[in-house]
Amino acid sequence: MFKKFLSYLNSRIFWIWLLFFSFITLIISPENSAYYGIFVIYIIYYLIFSFNQKIFWLFITFVVITLSLYQPIYSSYGNLNSGVVAAFFETNPAESFEFLGKLKIDQFILPFLFSLSAYILYRLREQATPQGEITEKDIKYKKILNITLIIVTIFSIIWIPTKFHFENSSKEQIDSHWTLANSPVNLISFYANIIDSITDYYNDKKDLEAAKDILPPWHIISTQPKYKNYILIIGESARKDYMSSYGFKLPTTPFLDKTNGYINAGYVSAAPATYHSLLNTLHFKPKDKGKKDYSYNIISLAKAAGIKTFWLSNQGTIGKYDTLASRLGIGADFHYFTKKGGFITNNADDFKLLEELKIKFKEKAYENDTRLFVIHLMGSHRNFCQRITDKEKKLEFINESLSCYVNTILKTDKLIEEIVNVLKEQNEPYSLIYFSDHGLSHVNKENKKEVDLDFGEEHKQNFEVPFVKISSDDTSREVVNVKRSAFNFIYGFSQWLGIETKELDQEYNFFSNKNDENIKVFNFKENIPYNTLKNDDIPNL
């Protein structure tokens, strides 16, 4: 009996090993996959083998080479997108060697196992040939089986992309175009994502080039700027309750704790992630437009008012979540990006932007103009410990990750202080606004070693962020708790710069003590009432 079982296994060892190879394919593919993905991958391999063995082995070779090469990149940069493609296309040889030098041996273990399993599969190819005579009935049965499997496979691959498209086609803030990159079978979605990412890269390049030539659509009534130099600092992933200025027990914001200025504890971000937050914060949707017109934004508004604009960014230039902001930056009179690709393609320090700011102030070209500098930080973006140096690890809180997080906030506070010092050195009137694009929420909250902060949309703290205004003529420190929605920031921005337009309601005062009513936030699906969200207090561990 046992010998018969072994004989049975031996006669089907190729197909058994193909199932194992399908499992390794599922693991090494960077995209997410549904629980049934391994079976669909197995069926795809089976159908190609049944159709033509030469094509099968060419396909296996292609899959092994591409997935093995991308796996180390995935472990460093995550899923493929146009930002990673941009980093690949626009990286010089020196930067390429720098990247290769950062790769670790353990990043090649899975590609090695994948290649080894493919080699074993090839050595077992003789076992795939059926033994005995094949009858017409067998051929007919196999045709029916293959047709059935083809139908099942196609349905499994396309039903989620189709469902997603129809469910979200009417939602303006969700990219609902039909694509196999949304397939639940990651072997398919990976290659579809390659095509989409390369296409998006070239489209993004065109959009960025076109952004330079967009004419401001605003109708300016008057412009009366109060200050010579304006600085808008866009922070990243900073929860206000982790700042000592808002009551946190550690001194994470020593400069903001003592400076004169306007500090609002009631500012609510528009969305829980950078893309949608800045989409709704830095752009304006005219009432007579059917959808958001990207030409109505803070940069085009400032330029329409005759203010010289500068965009200094430590986030990405091109990428799924980067191009929206970088399109604004490219539209400025001057722009500087520390990264050629997406925000994760280069771990540059936020203080690089300070050095660039100093350079801009030394230049004489715009010294007689009113100037707006937008400074876009990496701030407290995950992974927190990568945002700071060992010397900047001054505070300790619960565990290593949260200690790094509080130190990123301390670092941002120091950067704001240094920027204010640069402004003072100019001996010109200035005003600075700092806010964070969104907050974060705790995960593994009951475990001292595992507790961390991550993206989310279920808690108020995903949206409760700092808002600070510091000006050269401040004589006191004003701390308020006025409920203010980031959806209305464009009004505050125009009032800050002293700009009146036909498009913006002049009756609304962003800096008044009157609360915004019925504040809503975008939760990746729709706008929902902010006050319906749960609380996520800082754990006391």
C-alpha positions in Angstrom: 0.0 0.0 0.0 2.8 2.4 1.0 4.8 1.5 -2.1 1.7 2.2 -4.3 1.3 5.6 -2.6 5.0 6.5 -3.2 4.6 5.3 -6.8 1.5 7.5 -7.1 3.4 10.5 -5.7 6.4 9.9 -8.0 4.2 9.8 -11.1 2.8 13.2 -10.1 5.9 14.8 -8.6 6.1 17.4 -11.3 2.6 18.7 -10.6 3.1 18.5 -6.8 6.3 20.5 -7.2 4.6 23.0 -9.5 2.1 23.6 -6.7 5.0 24.4 -4.4 6.5 26.6 -7.1 3.2 28.4 -7.3 3.3 29.0 -3.6 6.8 30.6 -3.8 5.5 32.7 -6.7 2.8 33.9 -4.5 5.2 34.8 -1.7 7.8 36.6 -3.9 5.3 38.6 -5.9 5.2 42.1 -4.2 1.5 42.8 -4.7 -1.2 41.6 -2.4 -3.1 38.5 -3.2 -6.4 36.9 -2.3 -6.4 33.6 -0.4 -7.1 31.6 -3.5 -4.3 33.2 -5.4 -2.0 30.2 -5.2 -4.6 28.0 -6.9 -5.2 30.6 -9.7 -1.4 30.8 -10.2 -1.2 27.0 -10.3 -4.0 26.9 -12.9 -2.2 29.5 -15.1 1.0 27.5 -15.0 -0.9 24.3 -15.8 -2.8 25.9 -18.7 0.3 27.3 -20.3 2.1 23.9 -19.9 -0.9 22.1 -21.5 -0.9 24.6 -24.4 2.8 24.5 -25.2 5.8 23.3 -23.1 8.3 25.6 -24.8 6.2 28.6 -24.1 5.8 27.3 -20.5 9.5 27.2 -19.9 10.1 30.6 -21.4 7.4 32.0 -19.2 8.8 30.4 -16.1 12.3 31.8 -17.0 10.7 35.3 -17.5 8.8 35.1 -14.2 11.9 33.9 -12.2 14.2 36.6 -13.6 11.8 39.5 -13.2 10.5 38.6 -9.7 13.9 37.7 -8.4 15.4 41.0 -9.6 12.6 43.0 -8.2 12.3 41.3 -4.8 15.4 43.2 -3.3 14.0 46.4 -4.6 10.6 45.6 -3.1 12.1 45.0 0.3 13.7 48.5 0.1 11.0 50.5 -1.7 7.8 48.6 -1.5 5.3 48.0 -4.3 6.1 49.2 -7.7 4.7 52.5 -8.8 5.7 55.4 -11.1 8.0 56.8 -8.3 10.1 53.7 -8.3 10.1 53.7 -12.1 11.3 57.3 -12.0 14.1 56.4 -9.7 15.1 53.6 -12.1 15.0 55.8 -15.2 16.5 58.9 -13.7 19.2 57.5 -11.4 22.8 58.0 -12.5 25.5 55.3 -12.2 26.9 56.6 -8.9 23.4 56.5 -7.3 22.8 53.0 -8.7 26.0 51.7 -7.1 25.0 53.4 -3.9 21.7 51.5 -3.9 23.4 48.2 -4.7 25.8 48.8 -1.8 22.9 49.1 0.6 21.4 45.7 -0.3 21.8 42.9 2.3 22.5 39.2 1.8 19.2 38.2 3.3 17.4 40.1 0.6 18.6 37.5 -1.9 17.5 34.4 0.1 14.0 34.3 -1.4 15.1 35.0 -5.0 17.7 32.2 -4.6 15.0 29.7 -3.3 12.7 30.8 -6.1 15.4 30.2 -8.7 16.3 26.8 -7.1 12.7 25.7 -7.1 12.4 26.6 -10.8 15.6 24.5 -11.6 14.2 21.5 -9.7 10.9 21.9 -11.6 12.8 21.8 -14.8 14.7 18.7 -13.8 11.3 17.0 -13.0 9.9 17.8 -16.5 10.0 14.2 -17.7 7.6 13.3 -14.9 5.0 15.6 -16.4 4.5 13.3 -19.4 1.4 11.0 -18.9 2.1 7.3 -18.8 0.0 4.9 -21.0 -2.2 5.4 -24.0 -4.2 8.6 -24.4 -7.7 8.0 -25.7 -10.0 10.3 -27.5 -12.2 10.4 -24.4 -9.1 11.6 -22.4 -8.5 14.4 -25.0 -12.2 15.4 -24.9 -12.2 15.4 -21.1 -9.0 17.5 -21.0 -10.5 20.1 -23.4 -13.6 20.5 -21.3 -11.4 20.8 -18.2 -9.1 23.4 -19.8 -12.0 25.5 -21.0 -13.6 25.4 -17.6 -10.3 26.4 -16.0 -9.8 29.2 -18.4 -13.3 30.6 -17.6 -12.7 30.3 -13.8 -9.2 31.9 -14.1 -10.4 34.9 -16.2 -13.2 35.5 -13.8 -10.9 35.2 -10.8 -8.5 37.7 -12.3 -11.0 40.4 -13.5 -13.9 40.4 -11.1 -12.4 42.5 -8.3 -11.0 45.2 -10.7 -14.4 45.3 -12.4 -16.2 45.5 -9.1 -13.9 48.2 -7.8 -14.3 50.2 -11.0 -18.1 50.3 -11.0 -18.4 50.9 -7.2 -16.1 53.9 -7.3 -16.5 55.4 -10.8 -18.7 58.2 -9.4 -16.3 59.1 -6.6 -14.1 62.0 -7.5 -11.3 61.4 -5.0 -10.7 57.7 -5.9 -8.8 56.6 -9.0 -11.3 54.1 -10.2 -10.0 53.3 -13.7 -10.2 49.7 -14.7 -6.8 48.0 -14.4 -5.5 44.5 -13.8 -3.1 46.0 -11.3 -6.1 45.7 -8.9 -6.4 42.0 -9.6 -6.4 39.7 -6.5 -3.9 37.4 -8.2 -0.5 39.0 -7.6 1.3 37.3 -10.4 -1.1 39.2 -12.8 -1.3 42.4 -10.8 2.5 42.7 -10.6 3.0 42.7 -14.4 0.0 44.9 -14.9 1.4 47.3 -12.4 4.7 47.4 -14.3 2.8 48.5 -17.4 0.7 51.0 -15.4 3.7 52.4 -13.5 5.7 53.0 -16.7 2.6 54.6 -18.3 2.0 56.7 -15.2 5.6 57.8 -15.1 5.5 59.2 -18.7 2.1 60.7 -18.0 3.3 62.3 -14.8 6.3 63.7 -16.6 4.0 65.3 -19.1 1.8 66.7 -16.4 4.8 68.1 -14.5 6.0 69.8 -17.7 2.6 71.1 -18.5 2.3 72.5 -14.9 5.0 75.1 -15.7 2.7 76.7 -18.4 -0.6 76.7 -16.6 -2.0 80.3 -16.4 -3.5 81.2 -13.0 -7.3 81.1 -13.4 -8.0 83.3 -10.3 -9.7 86.7 -10.6 -7.8 88.9 -8.2 -9.7 91.8 -6.6 -6.8 93.2 -4.5 -3.5 92.2 -3.1 -2.1 93.7 0.1 0.6 91.5 1.6 1.5 92.5 5.1 4.9 90.7 5.1 7.9 90.5 2.7 8.6 86.8 3.3 6.1 84.1 3.8 7.0 80.5 4.7 4.5 77.6 4.5 5.9 74.4 6.2 3.9 71.3 5.4 4.8 68.6 8.0 4.3 64.9 7.7 2.4 62.4 10.0 2.7 64.6 13.1 -0.1 64.1 15.7 -0.6 67.2 17.8 -0.9 65.2 21.0 2.7 64.1 20.7 3.8 67.7 20.9 4.5 69.4 24.2 2.9 72.6 22.9 -0.3 70.6 22.9 0.2 68.9 26.3 2.5 66.0 25.6 4.6 65.1 28.7 8.0 65.1 27.0 9.6 68.3 25.7 9.2 67.5 22.0 8.6 71.1 20.9 10.8 73.4 23.0 10.8 76.2 20.5 7.1 76.2 19.8 6.5 75.9 23.6 7.8 79.4 24.1 7.5 81.3 20.9 5.0 84.1 20.3 2.4 83.3 17.7 -0.9 81.7 17.0 -1.4 78.1 17.9 -4.7 76.4 17.1 -5.5 73.1 18.9 -8.7 72.6 16.8 -7.3 72.2 13.3 -8.6 69.0 11.5 -6.8 67.5 8.5 -8.9 66.8 5.5 -7.7 63.2 5.0 -5.6 60.5 6.8 -2.8 60.3 4.1 -0.7 62.8 2.2 -2.2 62.6 -1.3 -5.9 63.2 -0.3 -5.0 65.6 2.5 -3.0 67.9 0.2 -5.6 67.4 -2.6 -8.2 69.0 -0.4 -6.0 71.4 1.5 -4.0 73.1 -1.2 -6.6 73.1 -4.0 -9.9 74.9 -4.4 -13.0 73.6 -6.0 -15.1 76.5 -7.6 -18.8 76.1 -7.1 -19.4 76.4 -10.8 -17.1 73.5 -11.6 -18.3 69.9 -11.8 -15.1 68.6 -10.3 -11.9 69.9 -8.7 -9.9 72.0 -11.1 -6.2 71.5 -10.3 -5.3 74.9 -11.6 -7.0 76.5 -8.6 -4.3 76.0 -6.0 -2.1 77.9 -3.5 0.8 78.4 -6.0 -1.4 79.7 -8.9 -3.2 82.0 -6.4 0.1 83.5 -5.1 1.5 83.9 -8.6 -1.8 85.6 -9.8 -1.2 88.1 -7.0 2.3 88.8 -8.2 4.1 87.0 -5.3 7.2 85.1 -6.3 6.9 81.4 -5.4 9.4 78.8 -4.3 8.8 75.1 -3.6 11.4 73.2 -1.6 10.5 69.5 -1.1 12.0 66.5 0.7 9.2 64.3 -0.7 9.1 62.7 -4.1 8.9 64.2 -7.5 7.0 61.4 -9.3 5.0 58.6 -7.8 1.5 57.4 -7.0 1.3 59.7 -4.0 3.8 62.3 -4.9 2.9 63.9 -8.3 -0.1 65.8 -6.9 2.2 67.9 -4.7 5.1 68.0 -7.1 2.8 69.3 -9.8 2.2 72.3 -7.5 6.0 72.6 -6.9 6.8 72.5 -10.6 4.3 75.3 -11.1 6.3 77.6 -8.7 8.8 80.2 -10.0 11.5 78.0 -8.5 11.4 74.4 -7.3 13.9 72.1 -5.6 13.3 68.4 -4.9 15.7 66.2 -3.0 14.4 63.1 -4.7 14.0 62.2 -8.4 11.5 59.4 -7.9 9.0 58.6 -5.1 9.2 59.8 -1.5 10.9 56.5 -0.4 13.6 56.4 -3.1 16.1 58.4 -1.1 16.4 59.0 2.6 17.4 62.7 2.5 17.4 64.9 5.6 14.8 67.6 6.0 17.7 70.0 6.9 18.8 69.9 3.3 15.8 72.2 2.7 17.1 74.7 5.2 20.4 74.9 3.3 18.5 75.5 0.0 16.4 78.2 1.7 19.6 80.0 2.8 20.9 79.9 -0.8 17.6 81.4 -2.1 17.8 84.3 0.4 21.3 85.1 -0.8 20.3 85.4 -4.4 19.4 88.9 -5.5 17.0 88.1 -8.3 13.9 88.3 -6.2 15.0 90.5 -3.3 12.5 93.3 -4.1 9.6 90.9 -4.5 7.1 89.5 -1.9 8.2 85.9 -1.6 6.4 82.7 -0.7 8.4 79.6 0.2 6.6 76.3 0.6 8.7 73.7 2.4 7.4 70.1 2.2 9.0 67.9 4.9 9.4 64.2 5.4 8.9 65.0 9.0 7.6 62.1 11.0 6.9 59.8 8.1 7.2 56.0 8.7 9.8 54.5 9.2 10.5 56.9 12.1 14.1 55.8 12.9 15.2 56.6 9.4 14.2 60.2 9.8 16.8 60.9 12.5 20.5 60.4 13.1 21.9 58.7 16.2 22.8 62.1 17.6 19.2 63.2 17.3 17.9 60.4 19.5 17.5 62.5 22.6 14.1 61.4 24.0 12.9 58.0 25.1 9.2 56.9 25.0 7.8 53.4 25.5 9.9 51.6 22.8 12.4 52.2 20.0 9.9 53.1 17.3 7.9 55.5 19.4 11.1 57.0 20.8 12.1 57.7 17.2 8.7 59.2 16.5 8.9 61.7 19.4 12.4 62.6 18.2 11.2 63.3 14.7 8.8 65.8 16.2 11.7 67.3 18.2 13.7 67.5 15.0 10.9 69.3 13.1 10.6 71.8 16.0 14.4 72.5 15.7 14.0 72.9 11.9 11.2 75.5 12.4 13.4 77.4 14.9 16.3 77.4 12.4 14.0 78.7 9.6 12.7 81.5 11.9 16.3 82.4 12.7 17.0 82.6 8.9 14.0 84.8 8.5 15.1 87.1 11.3 18.5 87.5 9.6 16.9 89.0 6.6 15.7 92.0 8.7 12.4 91.9 6.7 8.8 91.4 7.9 8.0 87.7 7.8 5.2 85.2 8.6 5.4 81.4 8.9 2.6 78.8 9.0 3.3 75.2 10.0 0.8 72.3 9.8 1.0 68.6 9.4 -0.8 66.9 6.5 -2.3 64.1 8.7 -1.8 62.2 11.9 -1.4 58.5 12.7 -3.1 55.9 14.9 -1.7 53.3 17.3 -1.4 49.6 16.5 -0.7 46.8 19.0 -1.6 49.2 21.7 -1.6 46.7 24.6 1.9 45.4 23.9 4.8 47.7 25.1 7.3 46.2 22.7 5.0 46.0 19.7 2.9 49.3 20.1 3.5 51.6 17.1 2.0 54.3 15.0 0.6 53.7 11.5 -1.7 55.0 8.9 -5.5 54.7 9.6 -8.8 56.4 9.2 -10.9 55.3 12.1 -9.7 57.7 14.8 -9.8 61.4 15.4 -6.1 61.4 16.0 -5.6 60.4 12.3 -6.8 63.9 11.6 -5.9 66.0 14.6 -2.7 67.9 13.6 -0.8 71.0 14.7 -1.5 74.4 13.2 0.9 77.2 14.1 1.4 80.8 12.7 4.5 82.8 13.7 5.0 86.4 12.5 7.7 89.0 12.9 5.2 91.4 14.6 3.8 88.9 17.1 3.9 90.4 20.6 2.1 87.6 22.5 1.4 83.9 22.4 -2.2 83.1 21.4 -3.3 79.5 22.0 -6.9 78.7 20.8 -9.0 75.6 20.3 -11.1 76.8 17.3 -12.5 73.9 15.2 -11.1 74.5 11.8 -11.3 72.2 8.7 -8.3 71.9 6.4 -10.9 71.9 3.6 -11.0 75.6 4.3 -7.3 76.2 4.4 -7.3 77.9 1.0 -9.3 80.7 2.6 -6.8 81.1 5.4 -4.0 81.0 2.9 -5.5 83.9 0.8 -6.2 86.0 4.0 -2.7 85.3 5.2 -1.2 86.6 2.0 -3.6 89.6 1.9 -5.3 88.4 -1.4 -9.0 89.0 -2.3 -10.5 87.1 -5.2 -13.9 86.7 -6.8 -13.8 82.9 -6.2 -13.2 83.0 -2.4 -15.9 84.0 0.0 -14.7 87.2 1.8 -17.2 86.8 4.6 -15.5 83.7 5.9 -12.6 84.4 8.3 -10.2 81.4 8.7 -8.5 83.0 11.7 -11.6 84.0 13.6 -12.7 82.4 16.8 -15.9 81.0 15.2 -15.8 77.2 14.9 -16.3 75.5 11.5 -19.5 73.6 11.7 -20.2 70.0 10.7 -16.6 69.2 9.9 -16.1 66.2 7.6 -13.0 64.2 6.8 -12.2 61.9 3.9 -11.7 58.2 4.9 -10.4 56.9 1.6 -14.0 56.2 0.5 -16.2 59.2 1.3 -16.5 62.3 3.4 -17.8 61.4 6.9 -18.5 63.5 10.0 -15.3 64.0 12.1 -17.2 63.8 15.4 -18.3 60.2 14.7 -14.7 58.9 14.8 -13.3 57.1 17.8 -10.5 58.3 20.1 -7.0 56.9 20.1 -5.3 58.2 23.2 -1.6 57.8 23.8 -1.0 54.6 25.7 0.3 54.7 29.2 2.6 51.7 29.2 
